[in-house]
Amino acid sequence: MKVNTILNRFLGLCCSLLAVFAFGGCEREYLWYDAEAKDGVYFLGGKDTVYVVTRASGGEKWIVYGERVDILGFTRDVDRRFKVEVVDSLTTIPADCFSFKDTCNITAGETFGFLNFSYAYSETDTFSLGLRIVENDNFRPVMVSQECFLLLPYKLTEPDWWSANSNMFGAPWTPRLHELFMRFYHAVEQKEPYVWTSYFEPELGKDCEKVWSGTHYYGWFRKTWYEPYGTLLRKYVARPLYDYLKEHPEDGDYTSMPDPYL
């Protein structure tokens, strides 16, 4: 009886391994390159989000940034262009603050090129620019064909009020957490215009620059907001930030924040 049990387990294991190998073979077959298909093009970095932290020099107001783009296919003896479009849902930078100049080109005989764009430099504001490769006569998008470029200021430092509010926004401070906080704070202007025009912008400031100038806290360490600021910030800023970090752990640990739903 014991021998039969061991034999059955062994045969079951063999069948499982054969199934895995067979399935794996199907996966590899799916990735074969079709020489008859249109050549592909993709972002080499392979990341959904690209952080751009740079500074204008020599008094320049615009910065030029390039992202490498590779082809999946064969070289040609002529220059070829690939097409890129803006992803509105991922873009916050104003349309007149960025542009494309002689971009989207794969030089003859090359297997890669660069997507170059220029944008207006800001020392204080963080913007995003979403770009997506779309199919044209020369190329089709493959693999990573969409990226969101976060255009960070050169200096993004911790504001004085951040550590005083660790009970709401989380600690320690990081540039990414700060950028996310400001994103959801600014979103209130569109989502809840009454809250923005009545409380946030006039009392806290467009970028929270008025926080220390007013009487928005009480307590020895100023860790508690006077109402209605505490409730409004928790509902419209802390909760969206908390939910975002839950879904995007690469941007920060949501457990560093007290649960704003409690």
C-alpha positions, 0 to 999 in steps of 0.5 A: 500500500505504501509503495503504491502511494509513493508511486502515485505521488511520483506519477502525479508530480511528473504529470504536473511538470509536463503540464508546466513545460507544455504551458511554458512552451506556449508562452514562448511561442507567443513571444516569437517575432513575426518577420512579416509584421510591421517593426515595433518600437518601445521605450527602452527604460521599461518603466511606467513612470520616469522621474525627471529632476534637472535644472536650467543653467545659464539663465535658460527657461526651457529644458530639453529631455530625451528618452531612448526608444528602441525598435523591435525589428530590422534596420532600414537604409532610410530615416523613419519616424515614429508617432507619439501623442500626449496622454491627457489623463496623465498630463498636468503641465500646461500645453504652452509649457512643453513642445516637441522639436525634431523628435520621433526619428529613427536614423537610417541604419540605427536600431534606436532613437530618442524621443526629445521634448522641451519644457518650461523650467519651474523651481517650485511646481511639479508637473507631469507629461504622459506620452504614448507611442501610437502606430503609424506607417513605419512602426507599431507600439510594443511592450512598454509604449506609454510613460508618464514623465514627472517633471520635478523641481530641482529643489524640493525640500521638506516644508516646516509644517510637514513634520508637525503633521506626521499624524495625518500625512505620514513620515518621514518626508520624501520628495515623492510623498510631497509631490503626491500630497500636492497633487491631491491638494491641488485636485480639490480645486476641480473636485470641490471648488467650494472647499478650495475657494472658501478654505484651502486657497485663502487660508492655507494658500495655493501651495500651503505657503500660508500654513504657518502664517495662520492659526491652523493648529492647536496643541504644544507640538501643533499636531492637531488642526483646528476645524474645519481644516482637519476634517477637510484635509483628511477627507479630500487629501489624506484619504486619496493619498492613502488609497493611492499608496495602497495601490502603488507601493513603489511610491511609498508605504501607506502604513506610515500614515495613520488610517485617515478613515478611522 
